[in-house]
Amino acid sequence: MSPYQNHATMQGHITHWQASDLTQAVYCKEHGIKPHIFSYYKKKFSSDSAVAKHSSQLVPVKLLADDASLSANRPSDPGVLRLTHANGL
């Protein structure tokens, strides 16, 4: 396999390998792919899809009722919502 193979070609190989009953080593040997290159792209594509899945999800937010301890931090405009992250942001 040429070191200049594009991502789409490797994505196709990953898909075909998953559909086959072959081990990764046998698939690579049959298609002339270096196993470490195959493993690199397999990991890259799986982490890319994991990031895409998590980055597009909405996170539920629970709004608290009026609390005396929150009064000091309440903005003067009632239409403003202040959100504080666990790390202080």
TIRO-2110 file (N, C-alpha, C; in Angstrom, 1 decimal):
// TIRO-2110
0.9, -1.2, 0.0, N, 1, A
0.0, 0.0, 0.0, CA, 1, A
0.9, 1.2, 0.0, C, 1, A
0.5, 2.2, -0.8, N, 2, A
1.3, 3.4, -0.8, CA, 2, A
1.1, 4.2, 0.4, C, 2, A
2.2, 4.9, 0.9, N, 3, A
2.0, 5.7, 2.1, CA, 3, A
1.1, 6.9, 1.8, C, 3, A
0.7, 7.1, 0.6, N, 4, A
-0.1, 8.3, 0.2, CA, 4, A
-1.6, 7.9, 0.1, C, 4, A
-2.0, 6.8, 0.6, N, 5, A
-3.4, 6.4, 0.5, CA, 5, A
-4.2, 7.4, 1.2, C, 5, A
-5.4, 7.7, 0.6, N, 6, A
-6.2, 8.7, 1.3, CA, 6, A
-7.1, 8.1, 2.3, C, 6, A
-7.7, 9.0, 3.1, N, 7, A
-8.6, 8.6, 4.2, CA, 7, A
-9.8, 7.8, 3.7, C, 7, A
-10.4, 8.2, 2.6, N, 8, A
-11.6, 7.5, 2.1, CA, 8, A
-11.3, 6.0, 1.8, C, 8, A
-10.1, 5.8, 1.2, N, 9, A
-9.7, 4.4, 0.8, CA, 9, A
-9.6, 3.6, 2.1, C, 9, A
-9.0, 4.1, 3.1, N, 10, A
-8.8, 3.4, 4.3, CA, 10, A
-10.1, 3.2, 5.1, C, 10, A
-11.0, 4.2, 5.0, N, 11, A
-12.3, 4.0, 5.6, CA, 11, A
-13.1, 2.8, 4.9, C, 11, A
-12.9, 2.7, 3.6, N, 12, A
-13.5, 1.6, 2.9, CA, 12, A
-12.9, 0.3, 3.3, C, 12, A
-11.6, 0.2, 3.5, N, 13, A
-11.0, -1.0, 4.0, CA, 13, A
-11.5, -1.4, 5.4, C, 13, A
-11.6, -0.4, 6.3, N, 14, A
-12.1, -0.7, 7.6, CA, 14, A
-13.5, -1.2, 7.5, C, 14, A
-14.4, -0.7, 6.7, N, 15, A
-15.7, -1.1, 6.6, CA, 15, A
-15.8, -2.5, 6.0, C, 15, A
-15.0, -2.8, 5.0, N, 16, A
-15.0, -4.1, 4.4, CA, 16, A
-14.4, -5.2, 5.4, C, 16, A
-13.4, -4.8, 6.1, N, 17, A
-12.8, -5.7, 7.1, CA, 17, A
-13.9, -6.1, 8.2, C, 17, A
-14.6, -5.0, 8.6, N, 18, A
-15.7, -5.3, 9.7, CA, 18, A
-16.7, -6.2, 9.1, C, 18, A
-17.0, -6.2, 7.8, N, 19, A
-18.1, -7.0, 7.2, CA, 19, A
-17.6, -8.4, 7.0, C, 19, A
-16.2, -8.6, 6.9, N, 20, A
-15.7, -9.9, 6.6, CA, 20, A
-15.5, -10.7, 7.9, C, 20, A
-15.2, -12.0, 7.7, N, 21, A
-15.0, -12.8, 8.9, CA, 21, A
-13.5, -13.0, 9.1, C, 21, A
-12.7, -12.1, 8.5, N, 22, A
-11.2, -12.2, 8.6, CA, 22, A
-10.7, -11.5, 9.8, C, 22, A
-9.6, -12.0, 10.3, N, 23, A
-8.9, -11.3, 11.4, CA, 23, A
-8.2, -10.0, 10.7, C, 23, A
-7.9, -9.1, 11.5, N, 24, A
-7.2, -7.9, 11.0, CA, 24, A
-5.9, -8.2, 10.3, C, 24, A
-5.1, -9.1, 10.8, N, 25, A
-3.9, -9.5, 10.2, CA, 25, A
-4.0, -10.2, 8.9, C, 25, A
-5.0, -11.1, 8.8, N, 26, A
-5.3, -11.8, 7.5, CA, 26, A
-5.8, -10.8, 6.5, C, 26, A
-6.7, -9.9, 6.8, N, 27, A
-7.2, -8.9, 5.9, CA, 27, A
-6.1, -8.0, 5.4, C, 27, A
-5.2, -7.6, 6.3, N, 28, A
-4.1, -6.7, 5.9, CA, 28, A
-3.2, -7.4, 4.9, C, 28, A
-2.9, -8.7, 5.2, N, 29, A
-2.0, -9.5, 4.3, CA, 29, A
-2.6, -9.6, 2.9, C, 29, A
-3.9, -10.0, 2.9, N, 30, A
-4.6, -10.2, 1.6, CA, 30, A
-4.7, -8.9, 0.8, C, 30, A
-4.7, -7.7, 1.4, N, 31, A
-4.8, -6.5, 0.7, CA, 31, A
-3.6, -5.7, 0.6, C, 31, A
-2.5, -6.2, 1.1, N, 32, A
-1.2, -5.5, 1.0, CA, 32, A
-1.1, -4.3, 1.9, C, 32, A
-1.8, -4.3, 3.0, N, 33, A
-1.8, -3.2, 3.9, CA, 33, A
-0.9, -3.5, 5.1, C, 33, A
-0.1, -2.5, 5.5, N, 34, A
0.8, -2.7, 6.7, CA, 34, A
-0.1, -2.7, 7.9, C, 34, A
0.0, -3.7, 8.8, N, 35, A
-0.9, -3.8, 9.9, CA, 35, A
-0.9, -2.5, 10.8, C, 35, A
0.2, -1.9, 11.0, N, 36, A
0.3, -0.7, 11.9, CA, 36, A
-0.5, 0.5, 11.2, C, 36, A
-0.4, 0.6, 9.9, N, 37, A
-1.2, 1.6, 9.2, CA, 37, A
-2.7, 1.4, 9.4, C, 37, A
-3.1, 0.1, 9.2, N, 38, A
-4.5, -0.3, 9.3, CA, 38, A
-5.0, 0.1, 10.8, C, 38, A
-4.2, -0.3, 11.8, N, 39, A
-4.5, 0.0, 13.2, CA, 39, A
-4.6, 1.5, 13.4, C, 39, A
-3.7, 2.2, 12.9, N, 40, A
-3.8, 3.7, 13.0, CA, 40, A
-5.1, 4.2, 12.5, C, 40, A
-5.5, 3.9, 11.3, N, 41, A
-6.7, 4.4, 10.7, CA, 41, A
-8.0, 3.9, 11.5, C, 41, A
-7.9, 2.6, 11.9, N, 42, A
-9.0, 2.0, 12.6, CA, 42, A
-9.3, 2.8, 13.9, C, 42, A
-8.2, 3.1, 14.6, N, 43, A
-8.3, 3.9, 15.9, CA, 43, A
-8.7, 5.3, 15.5, C, 43, A
-8.2, 5.9, 14.5, N, 44, A
-8.5, 7.3, 14.1, CA, 44, A
-10.0, 7.4, 13.8, C, 44, A
-10.5, 6.5, 13.0, N, 45, A
-11.9, 6.6, 12.6, CA, 45, A
-12.8, 6.3, 13.8, C, 45, A
-12.5, 5.4, 14.7, N, 46, A
-13.3, 5.1, 15.8, CA, 46, A
-13.3, 6.3, 16.8, C, 46, A
-12.2, 7.0, 17.0, N, 47, A
-12.2, 8.1, 17.9, CA, 47, A
-12.9, 9.3, 17.2, C, 47, A
-12.8, 9.5, 15.9, N, 48, A
-13.5, 10.6, 15.2, CA, 48, A
-15.0, 10.4, 15.4, C, 48, A
-15.5, 9.2, 15.2, N, 49, A
-16.9, 9.0, 15.4, CA, 49, A
-17.4, 9.2, 16.8, C, 49, A
-16.5, 8.8, 17.7, N, 50, A
-16.9, 9.0, 19.2, CA, 50, A
-17.0, 10.5, 19.5, C, 50, A
-16.0, 11.3, 19.0, N, 51, A
-16.1, 12.7, 19.2, CA, 51, A
-17.3, 13.3, 18.6, C, 51, A
-17.6, 12.9, 17.4, N, 52, A
-18.8, 13.4, 16.7, CA, 52, A
-20.1, 13.1, 17.4, C, 52, A
-20.2, 11.9, 18.0, N, 53, A
-21.4, 11.5, 18.7, CA, 53, A
-21.6, 12.4, 20.0, C, 53, A
-20.5, 12.6, 20.7, N, 54, A
-20.6, 13.4, 21.9, CA, 54, A
-20.7, 14.9, 21.7, C, 54, A
-20.1, 15.4, 20.7, N, 55, A
-20.1, 16.8, 20.5, CA, 55, A
-21.4, 17.4, 20.0, C, 55, A
-22.3, 16.5, 19.5, N, 56, A
-23.6, 17.0, 19.0, CA, 56, A
-24.7, 16.7, 19.9, C, 56, A
-24.5, 16.2, 21.1, N, 57, A
-25.6, 15.9, 22.0, CA, 57, A
-25.9, 17.0, 22.9, C, 57, A
-27.2, 17.2, 23.2, N, 58, A
-27.6, 18.2, 24.1, CA, 58, A
-27.5, 17.6, 25.5, C, 58, A
-27.2, 18.5, 26.5, N, 59, A
-27.1, 18.0, 27.8, CA, 59, A
-28.2, 18.7, 28.6, C, 59, A
-29.0, 17.9, 29.4, N, 60, A
-30.1, 18.4, 30.1, CA, 60, A
-29.6, 19.3, 31.3, C, 60, A
-30.3, 20.4, 31.5, N, 61, A
-29.9, 21.3, 32.6, CA, 61, A
-31.1, 21.5, 33.5, C, 61, A
-30.8, 21.3, 34.8, N, 62, A
-31.8, 21.4, 35.8, CA, 62, A
-31.8, 22.8, 36.4, C, 62, A
-32.9, 23.5, 36.3, N, 63, A
-33.0, 24.9, 36.9, CA, 63, A
-33.5, 24.8, 38.3, C, 63, A
-32.8, 25.5, 39.2, N, 64, A
-33.2, 25.5, 40.6, CA, 64, A
-34.2, 26.6, 40.9, C, 64, A
-35.1, 26.4, 41.8, N, 65, A
-36.0, 27.4, 42.2, CA, 65, A
-35.2, 28.4, 43.0, C, 65, A
-35.9, 29.6, 43.3, N, 66, A
-35.3, 30.6, 44.1, CA, 66, A
-34.7, 30.1, 45.4, C, 66, A
-33.5, 30.4, 45.7, N, 67, A
-32.8, 30.0, 46.9, CA, 67, A
-32.1, 31.2, 47.5, C, 67, A
-32.1, 31.3, 48.8, N, 68, A
-31.5, 32.5, 49.5, CA, 68, A
-30.0, 32.5, 49.2, C, 68, A
-29.4, 31.3, 49.1, N, 69, A
-27.9, 31.3, 48.8, CA, 69, A
-27.6, 31.8, 47.4, C, 69, A
-28.6, 31.7, 46.5, N, 70, A
-28.3, 32.1, 45.1, CA, 70, A
-28.7, 33.6, 44.9, C, 70, A
-29.3, 34.2, 45.9, N, 71, A
-29.8, 35.6, 45.7, CA, 71, A
-28.7, 36.6, 45.4, C, 71, A
-27.5, 36.4, 46.1, N, 72, A
-26.4, 37.3, 45.9, CA, 72, A
-25.8, 37.3, 44.5, C, 72, A
-25.9, 36.1, 43.9, N, 73, A
-25.3, 35.9, 42.5, CA, 73, A
-26.4, 36.2, 41.4, C, 73, A
-27.6, 36.5, 41.8, N, 74, A
-28.6, 36.7, 40.7, CA, 74, A
-28.4, 38.0, 40.0, C, 74, A
-28.4, 37.9, 38.7, N, 75, A
-28.3, 39.1, 37.9, CA, 75, A
-29.6, 40.0, 38.1, C, 75, A
-29.4, 41.3, 37.8, N, 76, A
-30.6, 42.2, 38.0, CA, 76, A
-31.6, 42.0, 37.0, C, 76, A
-31.3, 41.5, 35.8, N, 77, A
-32.3, 41.3, 34.7, CA, 77, A
-32.9, 39.9, 34.9, C, 77, A
-34.2, 39.8, 35.1, N, 78, A
-34.8, 38.5, 35.3, CA, 78, A
-34.7, 37.6, 34.0, C, 78, A
-34.4, 38.1, 32.9, N, 79, A
-34.3, 37.4, 31.6, CA, 79, A
-33.0, 36.8, 31.4, C, 79, A
-32.0, 37.0, 32.4, N, 80, A
-30.7, 36.5, 32.2, CA, 80, A
-30.5, 35.2, 33.1, C, 80, A
-29.9, 34.2, 32.5, N, 81, A
-29.7, 33.0, 33.2, CA, 81, A
-28.2, 32.8, 33.3, C, 81, A
-27.7, 32.6, 34.6, N, 82, A
-26.3, 32.5, 34.8, CA, 82, A
-26.1, 31.0, 35.1, C, 82, A
-25.1, 30.4, 34.3, N, 83, A
-24.8, 29.0, 34.4, CA, 83, A
-23.4, 28.9, 34.9, C, 83, A
-23.1, 28.2, 36.0, N, 84, A
-21.8, 28.0, 36.5, CA, 84, A
-21.4, 26.6, 36.4, C, 84, A
-20.3, 26.3, 35.8, N, 85, A
-19.7, 25.0, 35.6, CA, 85, A
-19.1, 24.5, 36.9, C, 85, A
-18.9, 23.2, 37.1, N, 86, A
-18.3, 22.7, 38.3, CA, 86, A
-16.9, 23.2, 38.5, C, 86, A
-16.1, 23.6, 37.4, N, 87, A
-14.8, 24.1, 37.6, CA, 87, A
-14.8, 25.6, 37.8, C, 87, A
-15.9, 26.2, 38.0, N, 88, A
-16.0, 27.7, 38.3, CA, 88, A
-16.3, 28.6, 37.1, C, 88, A
-16.3, 28.1, 35.9, N, 89, A
-16.6, 28.9, 34.7, CA, 89, A
-18.1, 29.2, 34.7, C, 89, A
END
